[in-house]
Amino acid sequence: MRPLILTVPIVLALAACAPTTGASRYGDEVRQLAADCEARNGILVATGRQTGQPRADNVCRISGGATRLPSGG
């Protein structure tokens, strides 16, 4: 009986850490958003929200390029 009591928590812990199989729709959409953002010379950045919707959870941050300040001096 004692080995069974020790085995159950270990099996449950391993099952919780098991990787999922198949492609994730969320992950696929995030990769597409990142590719679109990089095409615009930006980088995809998390907003800190966790809505389950990649477009709401991430934003394309574009730095450099456009400025109102004159270049040169």
N, C-alpha and C positions, 0 to 999 in steps of 0.2 A: 504494500500500500504506500509506503514511504517514497519509493521511486516515482510512482505516479503523481504524487503531490508535488514533487520537485520538477517533473517533466512538463506538466501543464503550463506553468508560467513561462518556461523557456520557449515552448512551442508558440504560445500566444505572442510573445515578444518578437520572435522571428517572423511570424505571419504579419505583424504590423509593419515590419520593415521591408517586406517583400516588394519588389518593383512591380508596377502595373504593366500590363502588356497592351500593345496597340497604340495607335497615334492619338494624341490629345487634340481635340478641336481648339481648345484654348491655346495650347502651345503652337499649333499651326498658325493661328491668327496672329499671335505675338511675333512669330518669325516673319510673317508677311508684312506686318506693320513695321518691323525693324528694317526689312529690306526696302520698303517704300521710303522710310525716313532716311536711310543711308543714301538712297538715290537723290535725295534733296540736300545732301551734305550735312545731315543731322545725326543725332543719336537718340535712340529710344530710351526714355527715362520713366521710371515708375513714379506715379503721382502720390503714392502712399495710401490710396483708396483700395479697397478689396471688394469690388462689386461682382466679380466673376465675368465682367465684360472687358476684354482687352483694350478696347478703344477708350473706355472710361478710366481704366487702371494705369494707362501709360500715355505719355505725351512725347511728341517729337521735338527735341530741343535743338535748334539750329543756332550755332554760335559763329561769329565771324562773318565776313562777307559784306553784309549791308551795314552802312553807317551813315549818319547825317553829318558827321564831322569831316571837314576837308582833309584829304591826305596830303602829305608833303609838309608843309610848315608854314 
